[in-house]
Amino acid sequence: MTIQLSDAGKRFNRDWIFRHANFTFEHCKSYAITGSNGSGKSTLLQAIASSMNVSEGTIIYSSNDSQIQEGNFYQYISIAAPYVELIEEMTAKELLAFHSSFKPLLSHVSIDGIIKTIGLEKAADKQIRYYSSGMKQRVKLAQAIFSDAPVLLLDEPCTNLDSNGYALYHELINDYCHNKLIIVSSNDKNEMDFCKEQISIMDYK
């Protein structure tokens, strides 16, 4: 799986968020998009996710040397981000089961096993609306990381997590993401310290 940005740029009205981005993200590698708050990291990640169109240039998605149509790229990605909402009327079990109905989970894990791994066994049958912000973030990470998708996109993945949550995050990345292309948008070193390459959004202003 590769994602190739060619002279890609995004603007809102007259303001360019990023411009002239040329970069190739390669399969089984990890990347961090860095920059200060409000610099455009999340916008670049959403453009990569194909949830918004670029204003200029192109983003090309390829798998096994075959190009993937932009409108079908969603099948190849999973994402955890502050702006991705959970269905709070569901329990964690119900949410993961619903999610797996349109994006399969990794074949060697079960929903009960996932919930145990993220430390929410005692709350598995509670509606998510009763969860703390940290518990909700654990569910978001589980939904993304345990999806059987070759590309994992993470935007500020440790939002609302305590030290135990940070440790869990790194365990999940280490144990379940060896075969994924990972892109992390963050300015927190602890969220991206495993990334082999860093891209500063400021290079594309």
C-alpha positions in Angstrom: 0.0 0.0 0.0 1.4 3.4 -1.0 0.0 6.9 -0.8 1.7 9.5 -3.1 1.2 13.2 -2.7 2.1 15.2 -5.9 2.2 18.9 -5.6 -0.8 18.6 -3.2 -2.4 21.6 -1.5 -5.5 22.6 0.4 -6.9 26.0 1.0 -10.0 27.4 2.7 -11.1 30.6 1.0 -7.8 32.4 0.3 -5.8 30.8 3.0 -3.5 27.9 2.0 -3.3 25.3 4.8 -0.5 23.4 3.0 0.8 23.6 -0.5 3.3 21.9 -2.8 3.3 18.7 -0.7 5.3 16.0 -2.5 5.7 12.8 -0.4 5.2 9.1 -0.7 4.0 7.0 2.3 5.0 3.4 2.0 3.6 0.1 3.2 4.6 -1.1 6.7 6.3 2.1 7.6 5.4 4.7 10.3 5.3 8.4 9.8 4.6 11.4 12.0 3.1 14.7 10.7 4.3 17.4 13.1 3.6 21.1 13.7 2.1 23.5 16.3 -1.5 23.6 17.2 -3.6 25.1 14.3 -0.8 24.6 11.8 -2.8 22.2 9.5 -1.7 18.7 10.6 -5.3 17.4 10.9 -6.2 19.0 7.6 -3.4 17.2 5.9 -4.4 13.9 7.5 -8.0 14.3 6.5 -6.8 15.0 2.9 -4.7 11.8 3.0 -7.8 9.9 4.3 -9.7 11.2 1.3 -12.4 12.7 3.6 -11.7 16.1 1.9 -10.5 16.9 -1.6 -7.2 18.7 -2.2 -7.4 22.1 -3.9 -4.5 21.4 -6.1 -2.3 18.5 -7.1 -3.1 14.9 -6.6 -3.1 12.1 -4.0 -2.7 8.7 -5.6 -3.5 5.5 -3.7 -2.0 2.2 -4.8 -2.1 -1.4 -3.6 0.0 -4.2 -5.3 0.9 -1.8 -8.1 -2.8 -1.2 -8.9 -4.3 2.3 -8.4 -7.2 2.6 -6.0 -10.0 5.0 -6.9 -10.2 7.9 -4.4 -13.8 7.1 -3.6 -12.9 3.5 -2.6 -9.9 4.3 -0.4 -12.1 4.3 2.8 -12.1 0.5 2.6 -8.3 0.5 3.2 -8.1 2.8 6.2 -9.0 3.0 9.8 -8.8 6.2 11.8 -8.8 7.4 15.4 -9.2 11.2 15.9 -10.9 13.6 18.3 -13.5 14.5 15.6 -14.5 10.9 15.0 -17.6 10.4 17.1 -18.7 7.2 18.8 -22.3 6.0 18.9 -22.8 6.7 22.6 -26.2 4.9 22.9 -24.3 1.6 22.2 -22.2 -0.4 24.5 -18.6 -1.1 23.6 -19.5 -4.6 22.6 -22.3 -3.4 20.4 -20.2 -0.7 18.8 -17.3 -3.0 17.9 -19.8 -5.6 16.5 -21.5 -2.9 14.4 -18.2 -1.6 13.2 -17.0 -5.1 12.2 -20.1 -5.5 10.1 -18.7 -3.1 7.5 -15.0 -3.2 8.3 -13.8 -6.6 9.5 -11.6 -6.9 12.6 -8.3 -8.7 12.6 -9.1 -12.4 12.2 -7.2 -13.6 15.3 -9.0 -11.3 17.8 -12.5 -11.4 19.3 -14.6 -8.6 20.6 -14.4 -9.9 24.1 -10.6 -10.2 23.7 -10.4 -6.6 22.4 -12.4 -5.2 25.4 -10.2 -7.2 27.8 -7.0 -5.9 26.1 -8.1 -2.3 26.5 -9.1 -2.8 30.1 -12.8 -2.2 29.8 -14.2 -5.6 30.8 -16.2 -4.2 33.7 -17.8 -1.5 31.5 -18.3 -3.7 28.4 -22.1 -3.7 28.8 -22.5 0.0 29.7 -23.6 2.5 27.2 -20.6 4.5 26.0 -22.3 7.8 27.1 -21.5 6.8 30.6 -17.7 6.4 29.9 -15.1 8.8 30.9 -13.2 10.7 28.2 -10.3 8.3 28.6 -12.4 5.2 28.3 -14.0 6.6 25.1 -10.5 7.2 23.7 -9.6 3.6 24.4 -12.6 2.5 22.4 -11.6 4.8 19.5 -8.1 3.3 19.5 -9.5 -0.2 19.6 -11.9 0.5 16.7 -9.1 1.8 14.6 -6.2 -0.5 15.5 -8.1 -3.8 15.5 -9.7 -3.1 12.1 -8.3 -5.3 9.4 -7.1 -2.4 7.2 -3.6 -1.8 5.8 -3.5 1.9 6.6 -3.9 3.3 10.2 -4.4 7.1 10.6 -4.0 8.5 14.1 -4.8 12.2 15.0 -3.7 13.1 18.5 -4.2 9.4 19.5 -3.6 9.8 23.2 -6.1 12.7 23.8 -7.6 12.3 27.3 -5.4 9.3 28.2 -3.5 9.0 31.4 0.0 7.4 31.8 -1.6 3.9 31.8 -3.4 4.9 28.6 -0.2 6.0 26.9 1.4 2.7 27.8 -1.6 0.8 26.4 -1.4 2.8 23.2 2.3 1.8 22.7 1.4 -1.8 23.5 -1.3 -1.8 20.8 1.0 -0.3 18.2 3.8 -2.8 19.0 1.6 -5.9 19.1 -1.0 -5.3 16.3 0.4 -2.9 13.8 3.5 -4.5 12.3 1.9 -4.9 8.9 0.3 -1.5 8.7 1.2 1.8 7.1 0.8 4.2 10.1 0.5 8.0 9.9 0.3 9.9 13.2 -0.6 13.6 13.3 0.7 15.1 16.6 3.0 17.5 18.4 3.3 15.1 21.4 6.6 13.2 21.2 5.2 10.4 23.3 2.5 9.7 20.6 4.9 9.4 17.7 8.2 8.3 19.2 8.0 4.9 17.3 7.6 6.7 13.9 10.7 6.2 11.7 10.1 9.4 9.6 8.7 12.9 10.5 7.1 15.4 8.2 6.8 19.0 9.3 3.6 20.7 8.0 5.6 23.9 8.1 7.7 22.6 5.1 4.5 22.9 3.0 3.4 26.4 3.8 
